[in-house]
């Protein structure tokens, strides 16, 4: 695996290094020793799978409130997505900045999202699927979100969002509240 720190400290793009032969492809997606080299020490305790039927579907921007904050490792296993993270760490020099990257089944790329970040994505193809690894269990009542179209963040989505849950459409704008943001 090749780890590249993003413009948001502590967040990494991880490129897999596939081995191919006449059988197909093999690539390691996790190695405790390699992740320790970037400071990762927590155990992944929950894996989730997201299926998305239609291009333009938008999910996010989600996070869990402290002390239930989590590290996420996200990989697209079918189709393509524009994956976005927002730094919500109050003391960070990149507070309220976002970073976006395309993840796809073809580019074999993952994103490592530290605690204190919101996460979301937009599908760029129909029938897109992602796998998420989490270092904290989902805790009902402790989830939070930032509006996907918050003008202070100003995320440039590749497509007009066409399918968004009611919950995601109604998250607050940054200017309205800072409640629950990890520091």
C-alpha positions as CSV (number, residue, x, y, z in Angstrom):
1,X,0.0,0.0,0.0
2,X,1.1,3.5,-0.7
3,X,0.0,6.2,1.8
4,X,-0.2,9.8,0.7
5,X,-1.2,12.4,3.3
6,X,-3.9,14.7,2.0
7,X,-4.0,18.5,2.4
8,X,-5.9,17.8,5.7
9,X,-3.4,16.5,8.3
10,X,-4.0,13.0,9.4
11,X,-6.2,12.0,6.4
12,X,-4.6,9.7,3.8
13,X,-5.3,8.4,0.3
14,X,-4.1,4.8,0.2
15,X,-3.3,3.3,-3.2
16,X,-3.3,-0.5,-3.3
17,X,-0.4,-2.2,-4.9
18,X,-2.0,-5.1,-6.9
19,X,-0.3,-8.3,-7.9
20,X,-1.7,-9.6,-11.1
21,X,-1.2,-12.8,-13.0
22,X,-3.3,-15.1,-15.3
23,X,-5.7,-15.7,-12.4
24,X,-6.5,-12.0,-11.9
25,X,-5.5,-9.6,-9.1
26,X,-4.6,-9.7,-5.5
27,X,-4.0,-6.7,-3.2
28,X,-3.7,-6.2,0.5
29,X,-6.3,-3.7,1.9
30,X,-5.1,-3.6,5.5
31,X,-1.9,-4.4,7.3
32,X,-1.6,-3.5,11.0
33,X,2.2,-2.7,10.7
34,X,1.7,-0.5,7.7
35,X,-1.1,1.4,9.3
36,X,0.9,1.8,12.5
37,X,3.5,3.7,10.5
38,X,1.0,6.5,10.0
39,X,0.0,6.5,13.7
40,X,-3.0,4.3,13.4
41,X,-3.4,2.3,16.7
42,X,-7.2,1.7,17.1
43,X,-9.0,-1.5,16.2
44,X,-11.6,-1.6,13.4
45,X,-14.7,-2.8,15.2
46,X,-17.5,-2.5,12.5
47,X,-17.6,-2.9,8.8
48,X,-20.4,-1.6,6.7
49,X,-21.5,-2.0,3.0
50,X,-23.3,0.7,1.1
51,X,-25.2,0.0,-2.2
52,X,-26.4,2.9,-4.3
53,X,-28.7,2.4,-7.2
54,X,-28.4,5.7,-9.1
55,X,-25.8,8.1,-10.3
56,X,-25.9,11.4,-8.5
57,X,-26.9,9.9,-5.1
58,X,-25.5,11.8,-2.3
59,X,-24.9,10.6,1.2
60,X,-23.4,12.8,3.9
61,X,-21.9,14.7,5.5
62,X,-21.9,12.4,8.6
63,X,-19.9,12.1,11.8
64,X,-20.3,10.7,15.3
65,X,-20.0,13.1,18.2
66,X,-17.2,12.8,20.8
67,X,-16.6,10.7,22.7
68,X,-17.9,8.3,20.0
69,X,-15.8,9.8,17.2
70,X,-14.4,7.2,14.8
71,X,-11.7,6.7,12.3
72,X,-13.1,5.4,8.9
73,X,-11.4,3.6,6.1
74,X,-13.5,3.7,2.9
75,X,-13.1,1.8,-0.4
76,X,-15.3,1.8,-3.5
77,X,-15.7,-1.8,-4.7
78,X,-18.1,-1.2,-7.5
79,X,-18.6,1.8,-9.7
80,X,-17.2,5.3,-8.9
81,X,-17.8,7.9,-6.2
82,X,-16.6,11.4,-5.4
83,X,-15.7,11.0,-1.7
84,X,-15.5,14.0,0.5
85,X,-14.2,14.7,4.1
86,X,-14.5,17.9,6.1
87,X,-12.1,18.7,9.0
88,X,-14.2,19.5,12.0
89,X,-11.3,19.7,14.5
90,X,-11.6,23.1,16.1
91,X,-7.8,23.5,16.8
92,X,-6.8,22.2,13.3
93,X,-5.1,24.6,10.9
94,X,-7.5,23.2,8.3
95,X,-10.7,23.5,10.3
96,X,-13.8,23.6,8.0
97,X,-11.8,22.7,4.9
98,X,-12.8,19.8,2.7
99,X,-10.9,17.4,0.6
100,X,-12.5,15.3,-2.3
101,X,-11.1,12.4,-4.2
102,X,-12.5,9.9,-6.7
103,X,-12.6,6.3,-5.4
104,X,-13.5,3.5,-7.9
105,X,-13.2,-0.2,-8.4
106,X,-10.7,0.6,-11.1
107,X,-8.3,2.9,-9.3
108,X,-8.1,0.7,-6.2
109,X,-7.9,3.7,-3.9
110,X,-9.0,4.1,-0.3
111,X,-9.4,7.1,2.0
112,X,-8.4,7.1,5.7
113,X,-10.6,9.5,7.6
114,X,-9.4,10.5,11.1
115,X,-11.5,11.2,14.1
116,X,-13.1,14.7,14.0
117,X,-14.0,14.6,10.3
118,X,-17.4,14.5,8.5
119,X,-17.7,12.2,5.6
120,X,-19.9,11.8,2.6
121,X,-19.9,10.9,-1.1
122,X,-21.7,11.3,-4.4
123,X,-22.1,8.4,-6.8
124,X,-20.7,9.0,-10.3
125,X,-22.2,5.8,-11.8
126,X,-25.3,3.6,-11.3
127,X,-24.9,0.6,-9.0
128,X,-22.1,1.8,-6.9
129,X,-20.9,0.0,-3.7
130,X,-18.6,1.0,-0.9
131,X,-17.1,-0.8,2.1
132,X,-16.5,1.2,5.3
133,X,-14.3,0.1,8.3
134,X,-15.0,1.9,11.6
135,X,-13.0,2.1,14.9
136,X,-16.2,2.9,16.9
137,X,-19.6,1.3,17.0
138,X,-22.5,3.2,15.6
139,X,-24.1,4.9,18.6
140,X,-27.7,6.0,18.0
141,X,-28.3,9.5,19.1
142,X,-24.6,10.4,18.8
143,X,-24.6,10.9,15.0
144,X,-24.3,14.4,13.5
145,X,-24.1,16.0,10.1
146,X,-23.2,19.0,8.1
147,X,-25.4,20.1,5.2
148,X,-24.0,18.8,2.0
149,X,-24.4,22.3,0.4
150,X,-23.2,24.4,3.3
151,X,-22.0,27.7,1.8
152,X,-19.2,28.0,4.3
153,X,-17.7,24.7,3.1
154,X,-18.7,25.2,-0.6
155,X,-18.1,21.6,-1.7
156,X,-18.0,21.4,-5.5
157,X,-20.0,18.2,-6.3
158,X,-19.3,16.8,-9.8
159,X,-23.0,16.2,-10.6
160,X,-26.2,17.9,-9.5
161,X,-27.3,15.9,-6.4
162,X,-30.4,14.0,-7.3
163,X,-31.1,11.6,-4.5
164,X,-30.6,12.7,-0.9
165,X,-32.2,11.4,2.2
166,X,-34.5,13.8,4.1
167,X,-32.2,13.5,7.1
168,X,-29.1,14.6,5.0
169,X,-31.1,17.5,3.4
170,X,-32.0,18.8,6.9
171,X,-28.6,18.8,8.6
172,X,-27.8,22.3,10.0
173,X,-25.5,24.8,8.3
174,X,-22.2,25.5,10.0
175,X,-23.3,29.1,10.7
176,X,-26.3,27.9,12.6
177,X,-24.5,25.6,15.1
178,X,-21.2,24.1,16.1
179,X,-22.8,21.6,18.6
180,X,-21.1,18.2,18.7
181,X,-18.1,19.0,16.6
182,X,-15.0,17.1,17.7
183,X,-12.0,19.2,18.7
